[in-house]
Amino acid sequence: DPGERERRLDTLRFQKEEIEKIAPLPGEDEKLSKRRKVVADIAHILESLQKSHQILAGDDEATAIAFLAMAESALEPAASGLEEAREAMEAVRDARFGVEEAAITLRHLMDTVEADPAMLEKIDRRLDLLFRLKRKYGGTIEAVLEYAANASEQLDNAERDREKLARLQKEQDTLSA
């Protein structure tokens, strides 16, 4: 039935355009879900960064860096006479340098990470679009993309068939005349 065939092709065109309009990328839903978790938990993340930075290198004298520096100083006399003590002092110094680097990284993160409610809304909208596509066309982004490719192939084949039929019809009309 030609009418049924045209309805099927119209449905395929609509479905293909719907997928192309949203333009899902492989793995996008998983990446967005992870990003959403970070954006949604940003207050907790900032609190964690601040607490950690305060413990490592805060404003008071009771910080990890201060204690490591005190331990390093306390080991200096022993390190001048004992090789093992010198090695221990170097390990404490290395630990202090590592903690200082961590504190710098935490400070940088505290300065750059900020709450963004609009971003959370944008991520939620995109995840909703991807969820709807997955529900309609196969459960995964990869299945959605495969569906779109198959729809495109079917539409291309139908167009070639239509052109071939038109050409044969023209040939028949020419032969009949």
PyMOL commands that set and color helices and strands:
alter all, ss='L'
color gray80, all
select helices_A, chain A and resi 2-22+28-40+42-57+64-81+83-112+117-137+141-176
alter helices_A, ss='H'
color red, helices_A
deselect
rebuild
show_as cartoon
